């Protein structure tokens, strides 16, 4: 390669780098412009815990504080059903609080206030004209992780290349939410690749922890987590690969923007609600029979007895919890250890049993099963998505794992599942 060719490639790379930075900056400016000027607040200097900012900033009136402080989603839905609160009131209240959360933690991506309020007005008209709610989620504002496509909006999904790409249609889950009467009102930040334990990307930057802005909010649903922690949404829908959330795959995921789509080797949940005091949304979604729209959904009706833990004596019965405090590989930091001890003491005080869980080949499970499955495509999608815009990769990925090597971790995965289940069900 001659010097002229090298210079040309360097110049091309520089132009690409400048281009992605400019695109990201313009997107952030559009996001800022979407916040009403009267809803912008000064950021408290040297204040690391920002949970009290919604009460101190003066943006929310007493009714809006009451609405957003209501942690029982069923109560919000009942007030919407009876007309005590209008959907416009509830949506406006949560949008204000969501924007307070965003201005302190950087948790949102798409802000579409006018569109959400128009939907809320539609639900209020429906209730007035028909004398009944449109569906079980009537008028309820719901936030979504950034990967869930909403028609007419960009789905950045952590990549600069997606700036300017507008969804031609709603993803199946959003379709269902509209049919149930919900008001999708904002979307939340994700990491580059959607596979990080920290929420950071080159477009929107890092989402912070509202309990302490010196810490991150985790990932990959850190935007949703920070928003819910500040009561900026009554109900958030997101996805988890880790974070210990497991279920049957009964939630539609088709037409969302996950990378890589369709290359799945697990049955982990694609929908998790962060507000535990609601038993409406999950059965409502399942009752729409989403497997008829998304073939990857498991065909399974809602089991109220399983939800009520009938086979385990019901919700109020004594339960047994296994706790792993130190796996011998990574010792928890003192504050994490303290939090785990607080949880253990709370469980014991409530009359439950807590047993120590042993580290049974966790390191082997991670390196020889999970990590290899994660990298089974040689991180080709990661490379391709970053190359489209020229943005840098945030993390150095491991060497490629080719498809023929995937058999071993998949086999090991089955062995680990059998082994762990046998250990878990063994007599104490």
C-alpha positions in Angstrom: 0.0 0.0 0.0 1.5 3.3 -1.1 1.7 6.5 1.0 -1.1 8.2 -1.0 -3.5 5.3 -0.4 -2.7 5.3 3.4 -3.3 9.1 3.5 -6.6 8.7 1.7 -7.7 6.0 4.2 -6.7 8.1 7.2 -8.6 11.1 5.8 -11.7 8.9 5.1 -11.6 7.5 8.7 -11.2 11.0 10.2 -14.2 12.2 8.2 -16.2 9.3 9.3 -15.3 9.9 12.9 -16.3 13.5 12.7 -19.5 12.6 11.0 -20.7 10.2 13.7 -19.9 12.8 16.4 -21.8 15.4 14.5 -24.8 13.1 14.0 -24.8 12.2 17.7 -24.6 15.8 18.8 -27.5 16.8 16.5 -29.6 14.0 17.9 -28.9 15.1 21.5 -29.9 18.6 20.5 -33.2 17.4 19.0 -33.8 15.5 22.2 -33.1 18.6 24.3 -35.4 20.7 22.1 -38.2 18.2 22.7 -38.3 19.2 26.4 -40.7 22.2 26.9 -38.7 25.2 28.1 -41.0 25.6 31.1 -40.3 22.0 32.2 -36.5 22.4 32.3 -35.0 22.5 35.7 -31.6 23.6 37.1 -29.5 20.7 38.0 -28.6 20.8 41.7 -24.9 21.2 42.2 -23.0 18.7 44.4 -26.2 16.7 45.0 -25.5 13.0 44.4 -28.9 11.6 45.6 -31.5 13.2 43.4 -34.6 11.3 44.5 -36.0 14.4 46.2 -35.6 16.6 43.2 -39.1 16.0 41.9 -40.5 17.4 45.2 -38.0 20.3 45.4 -37.9 21.6 41.8 -41.4 23.0 41.9 -42.4 21.6 38.5 -45.1 19.2 39.8 -48.3 20.5 41.5 -49.8 18.6 44.5 -52.1 16.5 42.4 -49.2 15.5 40.1 -47.2 14.5 43.1 -50.1 12.4 44.4 -50.5 10.7 41.0 -46.8 9.9 40.5 -46.4 8.8 44.1 -49.1 6.2 43.7 -47.1 2.9 43.6 -50.1 0.6 43.1 -50.7 0.5 39.3 -54.1 -1.1 40.0 -55.2 2.0 41.9 -54.1 4.3 39.0 -56.1 2.1 36.6 -59.2 2.2 38.9 -59.0 6.0 39.1 -58.7 6.2 35.3 -61.6 3.9 34.9 -63.9 5.9 37.1 -62.8 9.2 35.7 -61.4 10.4 39.0 -58.2 11.1 37.1 -58.1 11.7 33.4 -55.5 10.1 31.2 -54.2 13.5 30.2 -53.7 14.4 33.9 -51.9 11.1 34.6 -49.8 11.2 31.4 -48.8 14.9 32.0 -47.9 14.2 35.6 -45.6 11.2 34.8 -44.1 13.0 31.8 -43.1 15.9 34.0 -41.5 13.5 36.5 -39.9 11.5 33.7 -38.3 14.7 32.4 -37.0 15.5 35.9 -35.5 12.1 36.1 -34.0 12.5 32.7 -32.5 15.9 33.5 -30.8 14.4 36.5 -29.8 10.9 35.4 -29.9 11.0 31.5 -32.4 8.1 31.3 -34.5 8.8 28.3 -34.0 8.5 24.5 -37.2 9.4 22.7 -39.3 12.2 24.1 -42.7 12.6 22.3 -44.9 14.6 24.7 -47.4 15.9 22.1 -48.0 12.5 20.7 -48.5 10.9 24.1 -50.9 13.6 25.2 -52.9 13.2 22.0 -53.2 9.5 22.7 -54.3 10.3 26.3 -56.9 12.7 25.0 -58.2 9.9 22.7 -58.5 7.6 25.7 -60.4 10.2 27.7 -62.8 10.8 24.8 -63.3 7.0 24.4 -64.3 6.7 28.1 -66.7 9.6 27.8 -68.3 8.4 24.6 -68.6 4.7 25.5 -68.9 4.8 29.3 -66.3 2.2 29.7 -62.5 1.9 29.4 -61.0 0.8 26.1 -59.1 -2.1 27.8 -57.4 -3.2 31.0 -54.6 -0.7 30.6 -56.9 2.2 29.7 -55.2 5.5 29.8 -52.1 4.3 31.6 -48.8 5.8 30.5 -46.1 3.1 29.9 -42.4 3.6 29.2 -40.5 1.2 27.0 -36.9 0.3 26.6 -35.4 2.0 23.5 -35.4 -1.2 21.3 -39.2 -1.4 21.1 -40.1 0.2 17.8 -42.9 2.8 17.7 -44.1 3.9 14.3 -42.7 7.2 13.1 -40.0 7.4 15.8 -36.3 6.7 15.6 -35.1 3.5 17.3 -31.5 4.4 18.1 -30.9 1.2 20.2 -27.4 2.4 21.3 -26.0 2.9 17.8 -25.2 6.1 15.9 -26.0 4.3 12.6 -29.7 4.2 13.6 -30.0 8.0 13.8 -32.5 9.0 11.1 -34.0 5.6 10.8 -37.7 5.9 11.5 -39.9 2.9 12.2 -42.4 2.1 9.5 -44.7 0.3 12.0 -45.1 -0.5 15.6 -43.5 -3.6 17.0 -46.0 -6.3 18.1 -45.8 -5.5 21.8 -46.6 -1.8 21.2 -49.5 -2.8 18.9 -50.9 -4.8 21.8 -50.4 -2.0 24.3 -52.4 0.3 22.1 -55.2 -2.3 21.8 -55.3 -2.6 25.6 -55.8 1.2 25.9 -52.3 2.1 27.1 -50.4 5.3 26.4 -46.8 4.6 25.4 -45.1 7.9 26.4 -41.4 7.6 26.4 -38.4 5.3 25.7 -35.4 4.7 27.8 -31.6 4.5 27.3 -29.6 1.3 26.6 -26.0 0.4 26.1 -24.2 -0.1 22.9 -24.9 -3.7 21.9 -27.6 -4.1 24.5 -25.3 -6.6 26.3 -23.6 -4.4 28.8 -24.0 -4.3 32.6 -23.8 -0.5 32.3 -26.0 1.8 30.3 -23.7 3.9 28.0 -23.6 4.6 24.3 -22.0 7.1 21.9 -25.3 8.8 21.1 -26.9 9.7 24.5 -24.0 8.9 26.8 -24.2 7.3 30.3 -27.3 6.9 32.5 -26.6 7.6 36.1 -27.9 6.2 39.4 -30.5 8.5 41.0 -29.5 7.2 44.5 -25.9 8.3 43.8 -24.9 10.1 40.6 -21.4 8.9 41.1 -22.6 5.4 40.3 -24.1 4.0 37.2 -27.6 2.5 36.9 -26.5 -0.9 35.6 -27.7 -2.4 32.4 -28.8 -3.2 30.0 -32.0 -1.6 31.2 -30.4 1.2 33.2 -32.5 3.9 31.6 -35.7 2.1 32.6 -34.3 1.4 36.0 -33.4 5.0 36.7 -36.7 6.2 35.5 -38.8 3.8 37.6 -36.6 4.6 40.7 -37.5 8.2 40.4 -41.2 7.3 39.8 -41.1 8.8 36.3 -43.2 6.0 35.0 -46.0 3.9 36.6 -45.0 0.9 34.5 -41.9 0.1 32.5 -41.4 -2.6 29.9 -37.9 -3.7 29.1 -35.8 -6.8 28.3 -33.2 -8.6 30.4 -30.5 -11.1 29.5 -29.0 -11.1 33.0 -30.3 -9.6 36.2 -31.8 -12.9 37.4 -35.2 -12.5 35.7 -36.4 -15.7 34.2 -39.8 -16.8 32.8 -41.5 -18.5 29.9 -41.1 -16.5 26.7 -44.7 -15.4 26.5 -44.1 -11.8 25.4 -43.9 -10.7 21.8 -40.5 -9.5 20.7 -40.9 -9.5 16.9 -40.1 -6.3 15.0 -38.1 -4.9 17.9 -34.6 -3.7 17.3 -32.5 -6.1 19.2 -29.1 -6.9 17.7 -28.7 -9.7 16.6 -32.4 -10.4 16.1 -33.4 -14.0 15.7 -30.0 -15.4 16.9 -31.2 -16.7 20.3 -30.1 -19.7 22.3 -32.0 -19.1 25.5 -35.5 -18.7 26.8 -35.0 -15.7 29.0 -37.7 -13.1 29.6 -38.3 -10.4 27.0 -40.7 -8.5 29.3 -40.2 -7.4 32.9 -42.3 -4.9 34.8 -40.5 -2.9 37.4 -43.5 -2.1 39.6 -44.4 -5.2 41.6 -47.7 -3.9 42.8 -49.7 -4.6 39.7 -51.1 -7.9 38.5 -52.9 -6.5 35.4 -50.5 -6.0 32.6 -49.0 -9.4 32.2 -52.2 -11.4 32.0 -53.7 -8.6 29.8 -50.9 -9.1 27.3 -51.1 -12.9 27.4 -54.9 -12.8 26.9 -54.3 -11.2 23.5 -52.7 -14.5 22.4 -49.4 -12.8 21.2 -48.1 -16.1 19.9 -50.4 -15.6 16.9 -48.4 -12.5 16.0 -45.0 -13.6 17.2 -44.2 -17.2 16.5 -41.4 -17.2 19.1 -43.8 -16.7 21.9 -44.8 -19.7 23.9 -48.5 -20.6 23.7 -49.5 -20.5 27.3 -52.5 -19.1 29.1 -52.2 -17.0 32.2 -52.0 -19.2 35.3 -53.4 -17.3 38.3 -52.7 -20.1 40.7 -49.0 -20.1 39.7 -48.9 -16.4 40.1 -50.4 -16.7 43.6 -47.8 -19.4 44.5 -50.6 -21.9 45.4 -48.3 -24.9 45.1 -46.0 -23.3 47.6 -48.7 -22.4 50.2 -49.8 -19.1 48.7 -48.2 -15.7 49.0 -48.3 -15.5 52.8 -46.7 -18.8 53.4 -43.1 -19.3 54.6 -40.7 -19.6 51.7 -37.1 -20.7 51.4 -34.5 -18.5 49.7 -31.0 -19.4 48.6 -28.4 -16.7 48.9 -24.8 -16.7 47.4 -22.8 -14.0 49.2 -19.4 -14.8 47.8 -18.7 -17.1 44.9 -15.0 -17.3 45.6 -14.2 -15.4 42.4 -15.5 -11.9 43.0 -16.0 -10.7 46.6 -18.8 -8.1 46.9 -17.8 -4.6 47.8 -18.8 -3.6 51.4 -21.9 -1.6 50.4 -23.1 -4.6 48.3 -22.4 -7.0 51.1 -24.3 -4.7 53.5 -27.3 -4.6 51.1 -27.3 -8.4 50.9 -27.2 -8.7 54.6 -30.1 -6.3 55.0 -32.1 -8.4 52.5 -31.3 -11.6 54.4 -32.3 -10.0 57.8 -35.5 -8.7 56.3 -36.4 -12.2 54.9 -35.7 -13.8 58.3 -37.7 -11.2 60.1 -40.6 -11.9 57.8 -40.5 -15.6 58.9 -38.8 -17.0 55.8 -35.9 -19.4 55.6 -32.5 -18.4 54.1 -29.9 -21.0 53.1 -26.4 -20.5 51.8 -26.0 -21.3 48.1 -22.7 -22.9 47.0 -20.6 -21.9 44.1 -21.0 -24.8 41.7 -18.7 -24.2 38.8 -19.9 -20.6 38.1 -16.6 -19.7 36.5 -16.9 -22.7 34.1 -20.5 -21.8 33.4 -19.6 -18.3 32.4 -16.4 -18.9 30.4 -17.4 -22.2 28.7 -21.1 -21.7 28.2 -22.5 -18.2 28.5 -19.7 -16.2 27.1 -19.2 -18.5 24.1 -22.9 -18.3 23.3 -22.9 -14.5 23.6 -20.0 -14.4 21.1 -21.2 -17.1 18.8 -21.4 -14.8 15.8 -17.9 -13.5 16.4 -19.5 -10.2 17.4 -20.1 -9.6 13.7 -23.3 -7.6 14.2 -21.4 -5.4 16.7 -18.7 -4.7 14.1 -21.2 -4.1 11.3 -23.4 -1.7 13.3 -20.4 0.4 14.4 -18.8 0.4 10.9 -22.0 1.9 9.4 -21.3 5.2 11.1 -17.6 4.9 12.0 -18.3 5.2 15.7 -15.8 3.4 18.0 -16.7 0.3 19.9 -17.0 1.0 23.6 -15.6 -2.4 24.6 -12.9 -4.6 23.1 -14.6 -7.8 22.3 -13.2 -11.3 22.5 -12.0 -13.3 19.4 -14.6 -14.8 17.2 -16.4 -18.1 18.1 -17.5 -19.9 15.0 -20.8 -21.6 14.7 -19.4 -25.1 14.7 -18.0 -24.4 18.1 -21.4 -23.5 19.5 -22.3 -27.1 20.0 -20.0 -27.5 23.0 -21.3 -24.6 25.1 -24.9 -25.6 24.2 -24.2 -29.1 25.4 -22.5 -27.8 28.5 -25.4 -25.5 29.1 -27.7 -28.5 29.3 -25.4 -30.3 31.7 -25.2 -27.2 34.0 -29.0 -26.8 34.0 -29.5 -30.4 35.1 -26.7 -30.2 37.7 -28.0 -26.9 39.2 -31.6 -28.1 39.3 -30.5 -31.3 41.1 -28.6 -29.3 43.6 -31.4 -26.9 44.2 -34.0 -29.6 44.7 -31.8 -31.7 47.0 -32.8 -32.0 50.6 -31.3 -29.5 52.9 
